Amino acid sequence: MGNPVVVGVDGSPTSLAAVEAAAAEAARRGVRLRVVHADVPVKPRHTVPDPASRTVVDQAAAHALEVAPGVVVTQAVVRGDVVHVLEAESRDADLIVVGSRGMGGITGLLLGSTPISLAARSHCPVMTVREEHRMSGGAGPVVLGVDGSPDSDHAVDVAFAEAARRHTELVAVHAWHPDKAAPGTGPEAAERLLAQVTAGRADAHPDVVVRRDVVEGSEREVLLEASGAAQLLVVGARGRGALAGLLLGSVSQAVMTRAHCPVVTVRGEA
């Protein structure tokens, strides 16, 4: 059995949506599911875990078994900051799954700080799930955002593997905007980029049907529209246009916030 799927839980409705997605992912991979709750100490020297923390993981584990009865589920309450705890878990995980907003989300924020910080630091791909994704039904293709960046290139491998596990089509999308295109680039160059990044991987996944779409428009709006018909969106953590020093690209943050399906974010350094 390979590395586990890890899901971070906090008892919120969005957290339960993450548990459902994580249980399904563990079942697809044939690996165990590890349910983790970060117990943040109220006082630095306070070492006794909050009794409510054990209730959170127990309930999440029980819910996971309702979704995927055959999955082996383990659980843990770990003392520490949420992002630091899940970053440590990501070192030995195949995938980390988190809800887009947890109990600590501030009213008015579209996305909690934990998913963004985690996606920028995780050593494995991170899946972000919104509560409304529970109603999506899991139909449609896997959509891959391609922009030629190193992180995007690593995302290609993840997207092919996800499409193969889900027995569905892979749609590789590149957004092209004539007002922002560099000299010598255009739809033809975009077509060549998509062909290049998918060619070798297609040989490794002969059962995956690949469709390549070059779409005129801004990258975030193109991917958001494509997510409406998808069961999963896969993107690199930082795109080609990301500003130096940014840990997570603006397009990645936008789709994590607004996509109509779960989003997997992939770091090239991971």
N, C-alpha and C positions, 0 to 999 in steps of 0.2 A: 504494500500500500504506500502511495506517495505522500508528499507533504500535504498537510491538512488545508482545508478552507477555514479561515478564521472569521468570525463575525463579532463585531463590537456591539454590545447591547447596553441599554440604559433604562429600559422599561417604557420608553415612549412609543406611540403608535408607529412612528417612522422606523423605530428600531425593530418592531415586529415585522415590518415589510422587509427589512434587511435580513432578518432571520429566515423568512420564507425563501428569499432569493438565494441565500447562502446554502440552505438545505438542498435546494434543487441543484445548485452547482456542485456540492459535494457528491450528490447521487450521480450526476453526469460523469464526474471524474473517478468515481469509485474510491473516494478517500474519506477519511473521518472529518467530522465537523467539530471545530473547537469554538465554544461559546465563551467569550471573555467580557468581563465587566471590570472597568477601571475604578477602583475605590479610592477616590481622592480624599486624603486626610484633611479634616477640618482644621486640626492643629498639627504642626510639624512633628510633635512627639506622640501624637495619638496613634497607637499601633493596633488597636482592636478594630477589626473590620465592622462596618455597619451591618447589622443583621438584615437590613433591607437588601443589601447587595446579593446575599445568597438567594433571596427570594427572586430577584431579577433574573439571575442566571438559571435557576430552577425552572421558572416559567418559560423562559426563552428556549431552554433545552426541550421541554415538553412540547412546546409549539413546533419546534423543528421536527420532532418525531412524528407529529401529526401530518406534516407536509411530506416527509420522506421517511417512512417507517423503517426502511432497511439501512439507514445511515447510522454509523457508530458516532455517538455524540459524547464529547467530553466537555467539561466546563471548568472555569477558573475565575476566581476573584483576585485581581492583582492590584496591589497598592501602588498608586502613582498617578501622574498626569496622563490623561487619556491618550494624547498623541504619542507620548514617549512609550507608554505601554504597548500600543498597537504597532508602533514602529519596531519595537523589539520583537513582537510576535511575527512581524512580516519577514524576518530573517529566515524563518523556518516554515513559511507558509507558501502555498501555491497561489492563493488569492486572499485578499482582505476585503470584507464586505462591511459597509457602514451605511447608516441612514443619513440622509442629507441634512436633517436637523434633529437634534436630540432634546432632552429635557432642559439643557442649558441654553437652547436657542433663544435669542432675544426677539421679542415681538417686532415684526417688520423686517427682520433679516430673511433674505431668500435662501441663504445657505449658511449653516453653522461653520465655525472656524475649524472644527476637527477634520472634516473631509478634505478641505483645501490644504491644510497643513500636512495631513497624512499623505495625500497624493503627491505632495512635493518631496516627501522624505522616505516613503515606503521602499522596501527592498523587493517587493513583488507588486504585480498589478493590483489596483484598488478599484472595487466596484462601488459606485454610489447609487443608492436607491431612494426614491421619493415615495411618500405614502400613496400617492395616486397611481403609482406603477402597479400596485396590487390588482388593479382592475384592467390591466392591459392584455392579459390572457396569454402573453408570451408568443404571439404569432409574428410572422414577418421575417425578413432577412437580418443578418448581422451587417451593420453599416460600419465602414472603416473610413476615417478621415485621413487623407494623404496630403502632405505638403512638402515632402522631401527632406524634412528635418531628421536628425538622428533619432529623436524619440518617436517620431512617426514611423521610422523604419522598423524599430523594435515592435511597435504596435501592430505591424503587418502580421508578424508571426503569431501574436496573441489572437488576432481576429480570425486568421485561418483556423487555428485550433478551436476557437469557439464555434465557428460555423460547422466544423466537422463534428463536434460533440452534439450540436443541436440539429444536425442533419438538415441544414437550411442553406440558402443562397448567401453568398458574400457580395456585398455591393461596395466597391472601392470608389470613394468620392473625392474629387479634387475641385475646389472652388477657384474660379478664375475671374478676375475683375479687370476689364480693359483699362480703366483709369489708373490702376495700381500695378499693372504688369511691367516688368523690367524689359528693356529693349531686347529683341530677339526671342521673346517668349510669347506664348499665346495658346490657343486651344490645341494646336498640333503638338507643342512641347508638353502640354499637360497630358495628352494621350500617351506620349512616349514615356512620361514619368510613371503613369499608372501601369503601363505594360511592363516596365522594367521592375518595379517593386513587387509585382504580383507573379511574374513569370516563374521564378525559382520555387516559390512557395506552392504554386499550383501543382508543380511536379510532385511535391511531397504530400499533397492532399488531392489526389485525382478525383475523389468523389465530391469535392466542393465545386459547385457551379459559381463562376466569378462573373460579375457584371461590372463594367467600368463606366463611371459617369463623370463627365466634365461639365460642371454647371457654372454659369455666369452668376456672380454675386459675391457678397462677403462670406468668408469662411464660416463664421458663427451662424449666420442666418441660413446658409445652405445646409449645414449639418443639423440645425434645429428642425428644419423642414423635413429632412430625410429621416430624422428620428421618429416622426409621426407614424411611419409605416414599418418601423423596425422593432425587433425584440431586444436588440442590444446595440449600443453605439460604442465603438472603440477608438480612442484618440491618444496621441502622444501628450505627455505632460507639458512639454514646452514646444511650441511651433517654431517655424523658421523665422517668424517676425517678432519673437519674444525679445523684450528688452534685456540687455545684459544685467545680471543680478537678480532677475525675477526667478523665484523658485517654481512658480506655476504660471503657464501662459494664460492670457486673457480669454482666448477661445476655449481652453479647457475649463476654466472657471465658469464661463457662460453656459456651456452645455451641461456641466454638472448641476447648474442651477435650474436650467429651463428645459432640458431634453424631455421628450415624451416617453422615454424608455430608460432603463438602467444604463449607466455609463461606466465603462472600464477605462481607467487612465493608466498609461504605461510610461514609466521613466526609462530612458536609455541607459542611465547609470546603474539601474537596479540589477 
